[in-house]
């Protein structure tokens, strides 16, 4: 694509030779020969796919039959969903209860504060046990 010098109007000039060369490099293109998709116009129910005429009664009976089958399938699906829904509801309640319990344990800050301020008393020792070793090291005093 080339542009004109500044003195003239702004316009685009296509480099036709470059476009032809580029399209040749791209390879051949094949035309797709497929039949058009059949389109039935709304309200055109008088002719079936086989070309035979269909009466309105037959057409209505056909749709009534389809609707009744759909209704039966919908009822089966809803019954199955009710059973699954009840089981799912129980599982959700159990998960929620477990979550609340774990959260309560994790965020029990008041109890943690009490424990850190008031450490538990040392365990009582039997009369024959040796005295416990002092775990807190105190610096030795220097002699003067």
N, C-alpha and C positions, 0 to 999 in steps of 0.2 A: 504494500500500500504506500503510495507516494502522496505528498501534499504539495500544493502549489506554492510558489514563492510568495513572500509577504505582500507584495504590491497588488496582487490579484485577490479576488474573492476567496474566502476559505471554502474549499470543497475537497472531496476525496476522489482520487483517481485510482481505480483498481488496476493492478498489474495483471492483465489477462494472461500473459504468457506464464507467469509464475503460478497462477491459479490452475491452469491446464496441466502444468508439470506436476503440481502437487496432487491433483486428482488422479493422474496416471500412476503415481507412486503408491497411492492408496489401494490400488487393485481394482479388479472389475466388480461391478455391482450387479447383483442378480435381482430381477424383478420377481416378486412373490406372486404366484398365480394361485390364489385361493378363492373359493366361491364366497360370495357375500354372506354374511350371517343373516339367516332368515329373521325377519322382523314382522311380528304380528301387530297390526294396528289395534288400538283399543276399540272395543265394541265389535270387532270382527269375529264373532263366535259362530257364525252360521256355517263355516266350512271347517272340517277337521283336517288333520295332517294328511290323511289319505285322500282328501279331496271330496269326501262324502259330506252331504249336508247333515247337520246335527240340529235336532229340534231343541227348543228352549227347555222342554220338560226333561230331556236327556241331560242337557247341560246342567240344569238345576239339581237333578238327582246325583250327577257326578260330584258336584261341589258339596252337596249334603253328605255324601258318603265320605269324602275326604275330611270334612269338618268333624264328623262323628269319630273317625279314626284318630284325628288329632286330639280330640277331647279325651278319648280313652288313654292315649299315651301321656297326655298332660296329667291326668289323675294318677297314673302309675308313677310318674316322676315325682309328683308332689307327695305321695305316700312314702316313697323311698326317701325323699328329702326330710320328711318329718322324723323318721327313725334316725337317719343320720344326724339331723339337727339336734335331737335330744342327746345323742351320744356326744356330739361335738360340744353341746352346752355343758354337759357334765365335765368333759375334759378341760374346757375353758375355765370352769369354776375351780377345778383342782389346781390348774396352773396358776391362776390368780391367787389362790390361797397360799400356795408354796412361795410365790413371788413376794407376797406381803410379809410372810414369815421371815424370809431371807433378808428383805429390806429392813425389817424391824431389828434383826440381829446386827446387821451391818451398821445401821445408823443409831445405835443405842449409845449415844454420846454421853448422856447423863451417867450411865452406869460406868462407862470408861473413866469419866472424871472422878467419880467416887473411888474407883479402884486405884487410880493413880495418886490421889490425895491420902487415902487411908489404905496402905498396903496390908495385905492379909497378915494376921499374926503368925509368927514362926510356929512350926509344928511342935507339939509337946514331945519331949524326949523321955524315954524310959530311964530309970535310975541307973541302969548298967551301961547306957550309951555314953561314949565320950562327948565332951562339949564340942559344939560346932566350931569349925574354923571360921575366923573372921574374914569375910570376903572383901571388906572395905580396907584397903591398904592406907594406913596413915603414915605420913612421913616421919622418919626417925628424928628424934630431937638431937641436936648437936650439943656436945659438951663444950663448955667454955674453958 
